[in-house]
């Protein structure tokens, strides 16, 4: 049995990570001062949207309470907002009825004149 030698690794400098992400973000006009951590906040908020509790999100990101509340999660109490809007709090996903409507073509052409091109 032939044993492969361990793969040699090379240090990856922070700037080698930050600069390409910065270029990718600036190309479509996105500005962020958290280039290397930009996905941390969005992934934490997406987990909150599907009703993961804060402890689960915090453990997944290995964040302490101060970090997760101050940097990654919004202060919106989603269950309370859903309840006040008349939605059941036990439903993870919901659909608004107007999102399922198919507007008439005449209205679409008024809103988006180049729709047929």
Biopython code that builds the backbone (N, CA, C, O; Angstrom):
import numpy as np
from Bio.PDB.StructureBuilder import StructureBuilder

atoms = [
    (1, "UNK", "N", (0.830, -1.175, 0.000)),
    (1, "UNK", "CA", (0.000, 0.000, 0.000)),
    (1, "UNK", "C", (0.879, 1.243, 0.000)),
    (1, "UNK", "O", (1.777, 1.401, 0.827)),
    (2, "UNK", "N", (0.589, 2.118, -0.956)),
    (2, "UNK", "CA", (1.386, 3.334, -1.092)),
    (2, "UNK", "C", (0.696, 4.479, -0.343)),
    (2, "UNK", "O", (-0.488, 4.740, -0.556)),
    (3, "UNK", "N", (1.428, 5.147, 0.517)),
    (3, "UNK", "CA", (0.876, 6.258, 1.288)),
    (3, "UNK", "C", (1.327, 7.556, 0.645)),
    (3, "UNK", "O", (2.514, 7.784, 0.409)),
    (4, "UNK", "N", (0.335, 8.404, 0.369)),
    (4, "UNK", "CA", (0.650, 9.701, -0.228)),
    (4, "UNK", "C", (1.208, 10.633, 0.836)),
    (4, "UNK", "O", (0.748, 10.631, 1.978)),
    (5, "UNK", "N", (2.201, 11.428, 0.457)),
    (5, "UNK", "CA", (2.715, 12.416, 1.415)),
    (5, "UNK", "C", (1.646, 13.485, 1.650)),
    (5, "UNK", "O", (0.805, 13.716, 0.782)),
    (6, "UNK", "N", (1.669, 14.132, 2.802)),
    (6, "UNK", "CA", (0.665, 15.174, 3.069)),
    (6, "UNK", "C", (0.785, 16.315, 2.062)),
    (6, "UNK", "O", (1.879, 16.684, 1.635)),
    (7, "UNK", "N", (-0.377, 16.860, 1.697)),
    (7, "UNK", "CA", (-0.392, 17.987, 0.765)),
    (7, "UNK", "C", (0.248, 19.192, 1.410)),
    (7, "UNK", "O", (-0.024, 19.519, 2.565)),
    (8, "UNK", "N", (1.089, 19.837, 0.660)),
    (8, "UNK", "CA", (1.699, 21.045, 1.197)),
    (8, "UNK", "C", (0.693, 22.186, 1.069)),
    (8, "UNK", "O", (-0.008, 22.315, 0.065)),
    (9, "UNK", "N", (0.644, 22.985, 2.086)),
    (9, "UNK", "CA", (-0.278, 24.109, 2.066)),
    (9, "UNK", "C", (0.508, 25.403, 2.082)),
    (9, "UNK", "O", (1.662, 25.458, 2.507)),
    (10, "UNK", "N", (-0.143, 26.417, 1.614)),
    (10, "UNK", "CA", (0.487, 27.728, 1.601)),
    (10, "UNK", "C", (-0.473, 28.696, 2.284)),
    (10, "UNK", "O", (-1.689, 28.615, 2.111)),
    (11, "UNK", "N", (0.089, 29.599, 3.052)),
    (11, "UNK", "CA", (-0.744, 30.564, 3.751)),
    (11, "UNK", "C", (-1.510, 31.419, 2.749)),
    (11, "UNK", "O", (-0.964, 31.860, 1.737)),
    (12, "UNK", "N", (-2.786, 31.644, 3.051)),
    (12, "UNK", "CA", (-3.622, 32.475, 2.196)),
    (12, "UNK", "C", (-3.783, 33.809, 2.905)),
    (12, "UNK", "O", (-4.426, 33.893, 3.951)),
    (13, "UNK", "N", (-3.207, 34.831, 2.341)),
    (13, "UNK", "CA", (-3.246, 36.140, 2.962)),
    (13, "UNK", "C", (-4.649, 36.723, 2.912)),
    (13, "UNK", "O", (-5.415, 36.461, 1.985)),
    (14, "UNK", "N", (-4.967, 37.507, 3.912)),
    (14, "UNK", "CA", (-6.296, 38.117, 4.017)),
    (14, "UNK", "C", (-6.617, 38.939, 2.773)),
    (14, "UNK", "O", (-7.737, 38.881, 2.265)),
    (15, "UNK", "N", (-5.656, 39.694, 2.285)),
    (15, "UNK", "CA", (-5.892, 40.534, 1.101)),
    (15, "UNK", "C", (-6.191, 39.687, -0.136)),
    (15, "UNK", "O", (-6.911, 40.131, -1.031)),
    (16, "UNK", "N", (-5.641, 38.471, -0.191)),
    (16, "UNK", "CA", (-5.918, 37.576, -1.327)),
    (16, "UNK", "C", (-7.361, 37.120, -1.321)),
    (16, "UNK", "O", (-7.897, 36.740, -2.362)),
    (17, "UNK", "N", (-7.987, 37.151, -0.182)),
    (17, "UNK", "CA", (-9.389, 36.783, -0.035)),
    (17, "UNK", "C", (-10.279, 38.010, -0.219)),
    (17, "UNK", "O", (-11.275, 37.962, -0.942)),
    (18, "UNK", "N", (-9.913, 39.107, 0.441)),
    (18, "UNK", "CA", (-10.731, 40.315, 0.461)),
    (18, "UNK", "C", (-10.816, 41.005, -0.906)),
    (18, "UNK", "O", (-11.903, 41.415, -1.313)),
    (19, "UNK", "N", (-9.712, 41.139, -1.610)),
    (19, "UNK", "CA", (-9.700, 41.911, -2.856)),
    (19, "UNK", "C", (-10.576, 41.315, -3.961)),
    (19, "UNK", "O", (-11.322, 42.068, -4.587)),
    (20, "UNK", "N", (-10.530, 40.006, -4.238)),
    (20, "UNK", "CA", (-11.419, 39.473, -5.273)),
    (20, "UNK", "C", (-12.900, 39.593, -4.902)),
    (20, "UNK", "O", (-13.741, 39.818, -5.773)),
    (21, "UNK", "N", (-13.218, 39.445, -3.620)),
    (21, "UNK", "CA", (-14.605, 39.595, -3.190)),
    (21, "UNK", "C", (-15.029, 41.052, -3.375)),
    (21, "UNK", "O", (-16.143, 41.326, -3.822)),
    (22, "UNK", "N", (-14.142, 41.980, -3.031)),
    (22, "UNK", "CA", (-14.433, 43.404, -3.220)),
    (22, "UNK", "C", (-14.694, 43.740, -4.676)),
    (22, "UNK", "O", (-15.610, 44.503, -4.983)),
    (23, "UNK", "N", (-13.903, 43.181, -5.573)),
    (23, "UNK", "CA", (-14.114, 43.414, -7.012)),
    (23, "UNK", "C", (-15.441, 42.827, -7.477)),
    (23, "UNK", "O", (-16.168, 43.455, -8.246)),
    (24, "UNK", "N", (-15.754, 41.627, -7.012)),
    (24, "UNK", "CA", (-17.013, 40.983, -7.395)),
    (24, "UNK", "C", (-18.213, 41.794, -6.896)),
    (24, "UNK", "O", (-19.226, 41.885, -7.590)),
    (25, "UNK", "N", (-18.107, 42.379, -5.704)),
    (25, "UNK", "CA", (-19.202, 43.171, -5.166)),
    (25, "UNK", "C", (-19.317, 44.527, -5.857)),
    (25, "UNK", "O", (-20.425, 44.999, -6.114)),
    (26, "UNK", "N", (-18.195, 45.150, -6.155)),
    (26, "UNK", "CA", (-18.240, 46.491, -6.746)),
    (26, "UNK", "C", (-18.684, 46.457, -8.211)),
    (26, "UNK", "O", (-19.199, 47.455, -8.714)),
    (27, "UNK", "N", (-18.499, 45.361, -8.884)),
    (27, "UNK", "CA", (-18.899, 45.263, -10.288)),
    (27, "UNK", "C", (-20.380, 45.576, -10.497)),
    (27, "UNK", "O", (-20.699, 46.371, -11.382)),
    (28, "UNK", "N", (-21.308, 44.986, -9.720)),
    (28, "UNK", "CA", (-22.720, 45.360, -9.876)),
    (28, "UNK", "C", (-23.122, 46.553, -9.000)),
    (28, "UNK", "O", (-24.306, 46.882, -8.915)),
    (29, "UNK", "N", (-22.146, 47.206, -8.345)),
    (29, "UNK", "CA", (-22.438, 48.395, -7.550)),
    (29, "UNK", "C", (-22.811, 48.128, -6.106)),
    (29, "UNK", "O", (-23.480, 48.953, -5.482)),
    (30, "UNK", "N", (-22.397, 46.998, -5.560)),
    (30, "UNK", "CA", (-22.687, 46.674, -4.161)),
    (30, "UNK", "C", (-21.534, 47.174, -3.306)),
    (30, "UNK", "O", (-20.371, 46.879, -3.582)),
    (31, "UNK", "N", (-21.865, 47.935, -2.262)),
    (31, "UNK", "CA", (-20.847, 48.435, -1.356)),
    (31, "UNK", "C", (-21.020, 47.784, 0.004)),
    (31, "UNK", "O", (-22.133, 47.713, 0.525)),
    (32, "UNK", "N", (-19.942, 47.317, 0.570)),
    (32, "UNK", "CA", (-19.989, 46.739, 1.909)),
    (32, "UNK", "C", (-18.628, 46.899, 2.559)),
    (32, "UNK", "O", (-17.595, 46.732, 1.911)),
    (33, "UNK", "N", (-18.633, 47.223, 3.847)),
    (33, "UNK", "CA", (-17.361, 47.282, 4.564)),
    (33, "UNK", "C", (-17.038, 45.934, 5.203)),
    (33, "UNK", "O", (-16.026, 45.799, 5.891)),
    (34, "UNK", "N", (-17.901, 44.929, 4.978)),
    (34, "UNK", "CA", (-17.685, 43.579, 5.497)),
    (34, "UNK", "C", (-17.510, 42.615, 4.330)),
    (34, "UNK", "O", (-18.303, 41.689, 4.159)),
    (35, "UNK", "N", (-16.502, 42.827, 3.551)),
    (35, "UNK", "CA", (-16.333, 42.048, 2.328)),
    (35, "UNK", "C", (-16.184, 40.544, 2.578)),
    (35, "UNK", "O", (-16.842, 39.734, 1.925)),
    (36, "UNK", "N", (-15.338, 40.184, 3.501)),
    (36, "UNK", "CA", (-15.106, 38.750, 3.711)),
    (36, "UNK", "C", (-16.172, 38.105, 4.587)),
    (36, "UNK", "O", (-16.250, 36.880, 4.672)),
    (37, "UNK", "N", (-16.986, 38.919, 5.231)),
    (37, "UNK", "CA", (-18.024, 38.380, 6.108)),
    (37, "UNK", "C", (-19.425, 38.735, 5.615)),
    (37, "UNK", "O", (-20.394, 38.621, 6.366)),
    (38, "UNK", "N", (-19.533, 39.160, 4.367)),
    (38, "UNK", "CA", (-20.822, 39.637, 3.863)),
    (38, "UNK", "C", (-21.897, 38.552, 3.899)),
    (38, "UNK", "O", (-23.067, 38.858, 4.126)),
    (39, "UNK", "N", (-21.528, 37.318, 3.684)),
    (39, "UNK", "CA", (-22.519, 36.248, 3.689)),
    (39, "UNK", "C", (-22.919, 35.810, 5.096)),
    (39, "UNK", "O", (-23.940, 35.143, 5.263)),
    (40, "UNK", "N", (-22.142, 36.169, 6.095)),
    (40, "UNK", "CA", (-22.479, 35.772, 7.467)),
    (40, "UNK", "C", (-23.810, 36.359, 7.897)),
    (40, "UNK", "O", (-24.663, 35.651, 8.434)),
    (41, "UNK", "N", (-23.990, 37.649, 7.664)),
    (41, "UNK", "CA", (-25.229, 38.302, 8.060)),
    (41, "UNK", "C", (-26.425, 37.799, 7.286)),
    (41, "UNK", "O", (-27.480, 37.535, 7.864)),
    (42, "UNK", "N", (-26.264, 37.662, 5.962)),
    (42, "UNK", "CA", (-27.411, 37.214, 5.163)),
    (42, "UNK", "C", (-27.792, 35.778, 5.501)),
    (42, "UNK", "O", (-28.978, 35.449, 5.533)),
    (43, "UNK", "N", (-26.819, 34.925, 5.751)),
    (43, "UNK", "CA", (-27.165, 33.544, 6.088)),
    (43, "UNK", "C", (-27.830, 33.463, 7.459)),
    (43, "UNK", "O", (-28.737, 32.656, 7.660)),
    (44, "UNK", "N", (-27.388, 34.294, 8.402)),
    (44, "UNK", "CA", (-28.026, 34.317, 9.722)),
    (44, "UNK", "C", (-29.461, 34.821, 9.610)),
    (44, "UNK", "O", (-30.361, 34.266, 10.241)),
    (45, "UNK", "N", (-29.686, 35.874, 8.807)),
    (45, "UNK", "CA", (-31.038, 36.401, 8.638)),
    (45, "UNK", "C", (-31.938, 35.419, 7.902)),
    (45, "UNK", "O", (-33.116, 35.295, 8.237)),
    (46, "UNK", "N", (-31.402, 34.718, 6.904)),
    (46, "UNK", "CA", (-32.202, 33.718, 6.193)),
    (46, "UNK", "C", (-32.599, 32.580, 7.126)),
    (46, "UNK", "O", (-33.723, 32.084, 7.052)),
    (47, "UNK", "N", (-31.699, 32.166, 7.994)),
    (47, "UNK", "CA", (-32.033, 31.127, 8.970)),
    (47, "UNK", "C", (-33.130, 31.620, 9.910)),
    (47, "UNK", "O", (-34.012, 30.851, 10.289)),
    (48, "UNK", "N", (-33.080, 32.899, 10.286)),
    (48, "UNK", "CA", (-34.127, 33.470, 11.126)),
    (48, "UNK", "C", (-35.466, 33.531, 10.420)),
    (48, "UNK", "O", (-36.508, 33.355, 11.051)),
    (49, "UNK", "N", (-35.452, 33.779, 9.115)),
    (49, "UNK", "CA", (-36.694, 33.847, 8.351)),
    (49, "UNK", "C", (-37.410, 32.499, 8.340)),
    (49, "UNK", "O", (-38.639, 32.447, 8.388)),
    (50, "UNK", "N", (-36.654, 31.420, 8.277)),
    (50, "UNK", "CA", (-37.280, 30.088, 8.277)),
    (50, "UNK", "C", (-37.448, 29.557, 9.703)),
    (50, "UNK", "O", (-37.596, 28.354, 9.919)),
    (51, "UNK", "N", (-37.423, 30.464, 10.654)),
    (51, "UNK", "CA", (-37.753, 30.173, 12.059)),
    (51, "UNK", "C", (-36.715, 29.366, 12.824)),
    (51, "UNK", "O", (-37.068, 28.695, 13.794)),
    (52, "UNK", "N", (-35.465, 29.405, 12.428)),
    (52, "UNK", "CA", (-34.432, 28.815, 13.285)),
    (52, "UNK", "C", (-34.319, 29.729, 14.500)),
    (52, "UNK", "O", (-34.412, 30.949, 14.369)),
    (53, "UNK", "N", (-34.124, 29.160, 15.658)),
    (53, "UNK", "CA", (-34.027, 30.033, 16.820)),
    (53, "UNK", "C", (-32.618, 30.611, 16.930)),
    (53, "UNK", "O", (-31.675, 30.102, 16.325)),
    (54, "UNK", "N", (-32.494, 31.668, 17.703)),
    (54, "UNK", "CA", (-31.237, 32.397, 17.805)),
    (54, "UNK", "C", (-30.106, 31.524, 18.312)),
    (54, "UNK", "O", (-28.971, 31.662, 17.856)),
    (55, "UNK", "N", (-30.391, 30.626, 19.247)),
    (55, "UNK", "CA", (-29.332, 29.744, 19.761)),
    (55, "UNK", "C", (-28.779, 28.844, 18.664)),
    (55, "UNK", "O", (-27.571, 28.617, 18.597)),
    (56, "UNK", "N", (-29.657, 28.329, 17.803)),
    (56, "UNK", "CA", (-29.194, 27.488, 16.695)),
    (56, "UNK", "C", (-28.320, 28.291, 15.738)),
    (56, "UNK", "O", (-27.264, 27.821, 15.314)),
    (57, "UNK", "N", (-28.757, 29.492, 15.401)),
    (57, "UNK", "CA", (-27.996, 30.341, 14.475)),
    (57, "UNK", "C", (-26.651, 30.715, 15.093)),
    (57, "UNK", "O", (-25.617, 30.671, 14.426)),
    (58, "UNK", "N", (-26.676, 31.083, 16.373)),
    (58, "UNK", "CA", (-25.445, 31.468, 17.067)),
    (58, "UNK", "C", (-24.445, 30.325, 17.101)),
    (58, "UNK", "O", (-23.256, 30.526, 16.856)),
    (59, "UNK", "N", (-24.928, 29.126, 17.406)),
    (59, "UNK", "CA", (-24.037, 27.960, 17.456)),
    (59, "UNK", "C", (-23.479, 27.640, 16.078)),
    (59, "UNK", "O", (-22.307, 27.286, 15.948)),
    (60, "UNK", "N", (-24.310, 27.761, 15.051)),
    (60, "UNK", "CA", (-23.852, 27.451, 13.685)),
    (60, "UNK", "C", (-22.730, 28.393, 13.261)),
    (60, "UNK", "O", (-21.752, 27.967, 12.647)),
    (61, "UNK", "N", (-22.874, 29.669, 13.589)),
    (61, "UNK", "CA", (-21.855, 30.640, 13.207)),
    (61, "UNK", "C", (-20.737, 30.794, 14.212)),
    (61, "UNK", "O", (-19.788, 31.544, 13.982)),
    (62, "UNK", "N", (-20.841, 30.086, 15.332)),
    (62, "UNK", "CA", (-19.865, 30.181, 16.422)),
    (62, "UNK", "C", (-19.706, 31.627, 16.893)),
    (62, "UNK", "O", (-18.595, 32.108, 17.113)),
    (63, "UNK", "N", (-20.858, 32.312, 17.042)),
    (63, "UNK", "CA", (-20.862, 33.690, 17.500)),
    (63, "UNK", "C", (-21.315, 33.757, 18.951)),
    (63, "UNK", "O", (-22.060, 32.894, 19.417)),
    (64, "UNK", "N", (-20.864, 34.781, 19.662)),
    (64, "UNK", "CA", (-21.405, 35.017, 21.000)),
    (64, "UNK", "C", (-22.663, 35.870, 20.854)),
    (64, "UNK", "O", (-22.954, 36.350, 19.759)),
    (65, "UNK", "N", (-23.406, 36.065, 21.932)),
    (65, "UNK", "CA", (-24.677, 36.797, 21.867)),
    (65, "UNK", "C", (-24.507, 38.229, 21.393)),
    (65, "UNK", "O", (-25.329, 38.728, 20.624)),
    (66, "UNK", "N", (-23.459, 38.891, 21.836)),
    (66, "UNK", "CA", (-23.235, 40.277, 21.438)),
    (66, "UNK", "C", (-22.994, 40.373, 19.937)),
    (66, "UNK", "O", (-23.550, 41.249, 19.275)),
    (67, "UNK", "N", (-22.177, 39.486, 19.400)),
    (67, "UNK", "CA", (-21.849, 39.516, 17.982)),
    (67, "UNK", "C", (-23.072, 39.235, 17.127)),
    (67, "UNK", "O", (-23.344, 39.974, 16.181)),
    (68, "UNK", "N", (-23.802, 38.196, 17.440)),
    (68, "UNK", "CA", (-24.933, 37.825, 16.593)),
    (68, "UNK", "C", (-26.016, 38.893, 16.627)),
    (68, "UNK", "O", (-26.597, 39.203, 15.587)),
    (69, "UNK", "N", (-26.302, 39.464, 17.790)),
    (69, "UNK", "CA", (-27.351, 40.475, 17.887)),
    (69, "UNK", "C", (-26.920, 41.809, 17.319)),
    (69, "UNK", "O", (-27.738, 42.522, 16.737)),
    (70, "UNK", "N", (-25.662, 42.162, 17.471)),
    (70, "UNK", "CA", (-25.193, 43.463, 17.011)),
    (70, "UNK", "C", (-24.802, 43.513, 15.555)),
    (70, "UNK", "O", (-24.891, 44.569, 14.928)),
    (71, "UNK", "N", (-24.368, 42.386, 14.998)),
    (71, "UNK", "CA", (-23.827, 42.428, 13.644)),
    (71, "UNK", "C", (-24.603, 41.623, 12.619)),
    (71, "UNK", "O", (-24.609, 41.979, 11.441)),
    (72, "UNK", "N", (-25.257, 40.549, 13.032)),
    (72, "UNK", "CA", (-25.805, 39.646, 12.032)),
    (72, "UNK", "C", (-27.324, 39.555, 11.977)),
    (72, "UNK", "O", (-27.880, 39.361, 10.896)),
    (73, "UNK", "N", (-27.997, 39.685, 13.082)),
    (73, "UNK", "CA", (-29.449, 39.586, 13.063)),
    (73, "UNK", "C", (-30.076, 40.968, 13.168)),
    (73, "UNK", "O", (-29.497, 41.881, 13.757)),
    (74, "UNK", "N", (-31.259, 41.112, 12.593)),
    (74, "UNK", "CA", (-31.994, 42.354, 12.769)),
    (74, "UNK", "C", (-32.747, 42.260, 14.086)),
    (74, "UNK", "O", (-32.864, 41.179, 14.663)),
    (75, "UNK", "N", (-33.243, 43.357, 14.549)),
    (75, "UNK", "CA", (-33.972, 43.362, 15.817)),
    (75, "UNK", "C", (-35.465, 43.146, 15.611)),
    (75, "UNK", "O", (-36.255, 43.448, 16.506)),
    (76, "UNK", "N", (-35.862, 42.638, 14.471)),
    (76, "UNK", "CA", (-37.270, 42.435, 14.176)),
    (76, "UNK", "C", (-37.743, 41.129, 14.808)),
    (76, "UNK", "O", (-37.228, 40.063, 14.467)),
    (77, "UNK", "N", (-38.713, 41.189, 15.723)),
    (77, "UNK", "CA", (-39.263, 39.955, 16.292)),
    (77, "UNK", "C", (-40.260, 39.352, 15.295)),
    (77, "UNK", "O", (-41.440, 39.704, 15.306)),
    (78, "UNK", "N", (-39.790, 38.454, 14.446)),
    (78, "UNK", "CA", (-40.594, 37.948, 13.327)),
    (78, "UNK", "C", (-41.900, 37.281, 13.751)),
    (78, "UNK", "O", (-42.935, 37.497, 13.120)),
    (79, "UNK", "N", (-41.864, 36.476, 14.807)),
    (79, "UNK", "CA", (-43.099, 35.810, 15.236)),
    (79, "UNK", "C", (-44.142, 36.832, 15.666)),
    (79, "UNK", "O", (-45.324, 36.679, 15.358)),
    (80, "UNK", "N", (-43.721, 37.859, 16.364)),
    (80, "UNK", "CA", (-44.649, 38.905, 16.787)),
    (80, "UNK", "C", (-45.226, 39.635, 15.576)),
    (80, "UNK", "O", (-46.432, 39.872, 15.509)),
    (81, "UNK", "N", (-44.377, 39.988, 14.629)),
    (81, "UNK", "CA", (-44.830, 40.702, 13.432)),
    (81, "UNK", "C", (-45.803, 39.833, 12.637)),
    (81, "UNK", "O", (-46.831, 40.329, 12.177)),
    (82, "UNK", "N", (-45.500, 38.558, 12.468)),
    (82, "UNK", "CA", (-46.410, 37.657, 11.748)),
    (82, "UNK", "C", (-47.750, 37.553, 12.460)),
    (82, "UNK", "O", (-48.805, 37.575, 11.827)),
    (83, "UNK", "N", (-47.698, 37.439, 13.772)),
    (83, "UNK", "CA", (-48.921, 37.332, 14.555)),
    (83, "UNK", "C", (-49.764, 38.592, 14.417)),
    (83, "UNK", "O", (-50.977, 38.505, 14.222)),
    (84, "UNK", "N", (-49.140, 39.761, 14.514)),
    (84, "UNK", "CA", (-49.864, 41.028, 14.413)),
    (84, "UNK", "C", (-50.434, 41.240, 13.010)),
    (84, "UNK", "O", (-51.442, 41.929, 12.848)),
    (85, "UNK", "N", (-49.794, 40.650, 11.993)),
    (85, "UNK", "CA", (-50.277, 40.774, 10.620)),
    (85, "UNK", "C", (-51.368, 39.755, 10.311)),
    (85, "UNK", "O", (-51.931, 39.763, 9.216)),
    (86, "UNK", "N", (-51.671, 38.882, 11.265)),
    (86, "UNK", "CA", (-52.745, 37.923, 11.075)),
    (86, "UNK", "C", (-52.307, 36.573, 10.543)),
    (86, "UNK", "O", (-53.148, 35.735, 10.216)),
    (87, "UNK", "N", (-51.003, 36.348, 10.449)),
    (87, "UNK", "CA", (-50.501, 35.067, 9.979)),
    (87, "UNK", "C", (-50.253, 34.156, 11.179)),
    (87, "UNK", "O", (-49.872, 34.636, 12.247)),
    (88, "UNK", "N", (-50.464, 32.851, 11.019)),
    (88, "UNK", "CA", (-50.153, 31.943, 12.133)),
    (88, "UNK", "C", (-48.647, 31.897, 12.366)),
    (88, "UNK", "O", (-47.866, 31.926, 11.414)),
    (89, "UNK", "N", (-48.243, 31.828, 13.621)),
    (89, "UNK", "CA", (-46.808, 31.826, 13.934)),
    (89, "UNK", "C", (-46.159, 30.475, 13.702)),
    (89, "UNK", "O", (-44.933, 30.390, 13.625)),
    (90, "UNK", "N", (-46.948, 29.418, 13.590)),
    (90, "UNK", "CA", (-46.382, 28.084, 13.407)),
    (90, "UNK", "C", (-46.054, 27.800, 11.944)),
    (90, "UNK", "O", (-45.402, 26.798, 11.651)),
    (91, "UNK", "N", (-46.488, 28.655, 11.019)),
    (91, "UNK", "CA", (-46.207, 28.443, 9.594)),
    (91, "UNK", "C", (-44.823, 28.998, 9.282)),
    (91, "UNK", "O", (-44.533, 30.151, 9.601)),
    (92, "UNK", "N", (-43.982, 28.203, 8.672)),
    (92, "UNK", "CA", (-42.622, 28.655, 8.361)),
    (92, "UNK", "C", (-42.589, 29.521, 7.117)),
    (92, "UNK", "O", (-41.850, 30.504, 7.067)),
    (93, "UNK", "N", (-43.385, 29.168, 6.106)),
    (93, "UNK", "CA", (-43.427, 29.913, 4.854)),
    (93, "UNK", "C", (-44.874, 30.273, 4.567)),
    (93, "UNK", "O", (-45.782, 29.520, 4.921)),
    (94, "UNK", "N", (-45.089, 31.364, 3.957)),
    (94, "UNK", "CA", (-46.445, 31.737, 3.586)),
    (94, "UNK", "C", (-46.407, 32.471, 2.259)),
    (94, "UNK", "O", (-45.355, 32.941, 1.828)),
    (95, "UNK", "N", (-47.540, 32.565, 1.627)),
    (95, "UNK", "CA", (-47.635, 33.181, 0.316)),
    (95, "UNK", "C", (-48.724, 34.241, 0.366)),
    (95, "UNK", "O", (-49.818, 33.988, 0.873)),
    (96, "UNK", "N", (-48.439, 35.397, -0.143)),
    (96, "UNK", "CA", (-49.454, 36.433, -0.242)),
    (96, "UNK", "C", (-50.260, 36.188, -1.508)),
    (96, "UNK", "O", (-49.695, 35.879, -2.557)),
    (97, "UNK", "N", (-51.584, 36.327, -1.414)),
    (97, "UNK", "CA", (-52.463, 36.005, -2.533)),
    (97, "UNK", "C", (-52.139, 36.823, -3.777)),
    (97, "UNK", "O", (-52.222, 36.299, -4.888)),
    (98, "UNK", "N", (-51.771, 38.098, -3.622)),
    (98, "UNK", "CA", (-51.515, 38.915, -4.807)),
    (98, "UNK", "C", (-50.286, 38.444, -5.579)),
    (98, "UNK", "O", (-50.146, 38.759, -6.761)),
    (99, "UNK", "N", (-49.400, 37.702, -4.936)),
    (99, "UNK", "CA", (-48.214, 37.202, -5.617)),
    (99, "UNK", "C", (-48.570, 36.093, -6.600)),
    (99, "UNK", "O", (-47.778, 35.775, -7.488)),
    (100, "UNK", "N", (-49.755, 35.500, -6.450)),
    (100, "UNK", "CA", (-50.159, 34.402, -7.323)),
    (100, "UNK", "C", (-51.029, 34.889, -8.487)),
    (100, "UNK", "O", (-51.403, 34.089, -9.345)),
    (101, "UNK", "N", (-51.354, 36.177, -8.531)),
    (101, "UNK", "CA", (-52.197, 36.705, -9.607)),
    (101, "UNK", "C", (-51.419, 36.826, -10.906)),
    (101, "UNK", "O", (-50.213, 37.073, -10.917)),
    (102, "UNK", "N", (-52.135, 36.647, -11.979)),
    (102, "UNK", "CA", (-51.544, 36.816, -13.303)),
    (102, "UNK", "C", (-52.193, 38.052, -13.919)),
    (102, "UNK", "O", (-53.305, 37.955, -14.437)),
    (103, "UNK", "N", (-51.528, 39.219, -13.879)),
    (103, "UNK", "CA", (-52.154, 40.450, -14.360)),
    (103, "UNK", "C", (-52.395, 40.405, -15.873)),
    (103, "UNK", "O", (-51.677, 39.715, -16.597)),
    (104, "UNK", "N", (-53.402, 41.138, -16.346)),
    (104, "UNK", "CA", (-53.671, 41.149, -17.783)),
    (104, "UNK", "C", (-52.506, 41.760, -18.564)),
    (104, "UNK", "O", (-51.793, 42.630, -18.065)),
    (105, "UNK", "N", (-52.331, 41.291, -19.783)),
    (105, "UNK", "CA", (-51.234, 41.757, -20.639)),
    (105, "UNK", "C", (-51.314, 43.261, -20.858)),
    (105, "UNK", "O", (-50.280, 43.926, -20.922)),
    (106, "UNK", "N", (-52.523, 43.813, -20.974)),
    (106, "UNK", "CA", (-52.667, 45.263, -21.202)),
    (106, "UNK", "C", (-52.056, 46.065, -20.050)),
    (106, "UNK", "O", (-51.427, 47.098, -20.284)),
    (107, "UNK", "N", (-52.234, 45.603, -18.817)),
    (107, "UNK", "CA", (-51.645, 46.277, -17.663)),
    (107, "UNK", "C", (-50.124, 46.131, -17.681)),
    (107, "UNK", "O", (-49.398, 47.087, -17.409)),
    (108, "UNK", "N", (-49.654, 44.941, -18.001)),
    (108, "UNK", "CA", (-48.203, 44.709, -18.069)),
    (108, "UNK", "C", (-47.554, 45.615, -19.100)),
    (108, "UNK", "O", (-46.464, 46.138, -18.866)),
    (109, "UNK", "N", (-48.209, 45.808, -20.239)),
    (109, "UNK", "CA", (-47.654, 46.668, -21.302)),
    (109, "UNK", "C", (-47.608, 48.122, -20.854)),
    (109, "UNK", "O", (-46.696, 48.853, -21.239)),
    (110, "UNK", "N", (-48.577, 48.555, -20.046)),
    (110, "UNK", "CA", (-48.551, 49.916, -19.528)),
    (110, "UNK", "C", (-47.405, 50.114, -18.532)),
    (110, "UNK", "O", (-46.742, 51.151, -18.530)),
    (111, "UNK", "N", (-47.185, 49.108, -17.693)),
    (111, "UNK", "CA", (-46.115, 49.205, -16.691)),
    (111, "UNK", "C", (-44.737, 48.981, -17.281)),
    (111, "UNK", "O", (-43.766, 49.626, -16.882)),
    (112, "UNK", "N", (-44.657, 48.061, -18.236)),
    (112, "UNK", "CA", (-43.396, 47.685, -18.847)),
    (112, "UNK", "C", (-43.564, 47.733, -20.366)),
    (112, "UNK", "O", (-43.822, 46.700, -20.983)),
    (113, "UNK", "N", (-43.422, 48.924, -20.987)),
    (113, "UNK", "CA", (-43.691, 49.073, -22.414)),
    (113, "UNK", "C", (-42.852, 48.162, -23.325)),
    (113, "UNK", "O", (-43.299, 47.816, -24.418)),
    (114, "UNK", "N", (-41.661, 47.774, -22.898)),
    (114, "UNK", "CA", (-40.801, 46.948, -23.745)),
    (114, "UNK", "C", (-41.007, 45.457, -23.495)),
    (114, "UNK", "O", (-40.158, 44.648, -23.870)),
    (115, "UNK", "N", (-42.125, 45.080, -22.867)),
    (115, "UNK", "CA", (-42.323, 43.692, -22.455)),
    (115, "UNK", "C", (-42.376, 42.723, -23.635)),
    (115, "UNK", "O", (-41.954, 41.575, -23.496)),
    (116, "UNK", "N", (-42.873, 43.146, -24.770)),
    (116, "UNK", "CA", (-43.000, 42.235, -25.909)),
    (116, "UNK", "C", (-41.749, 42.132, -26.759)),
    (116, "UNK", "O", (-41.692, 41.305, -27.669)),
    (117, "UNK", "N", (-40.752, 42.946, -26.487)),
    (117, "UNK", "CA", (-39.555, 42.951, -27.330)),
    (117, "UNK", "C", (-38.575, 41.865, -26.954)),
    (117, "UNK", "O", (-37.520, 41.743, -27.575)),
]
sb = StructureBuilder()
sb.init_structure("model")
sb.init_model(0)
sb.init_chain("A")
sb.init_seg("    ")
for serial, (resi, resn, name, xyz) in enumerate(atoms, 1):
    if name == "N":
        sb.init_residue(resn, " ", resi, " ")
    sb.init_atom(name, np.array(xyz, "f"), 0.0, 1.0, " ", f" {name:<3s}", serial, name[0])
structure = sb.get_structure()
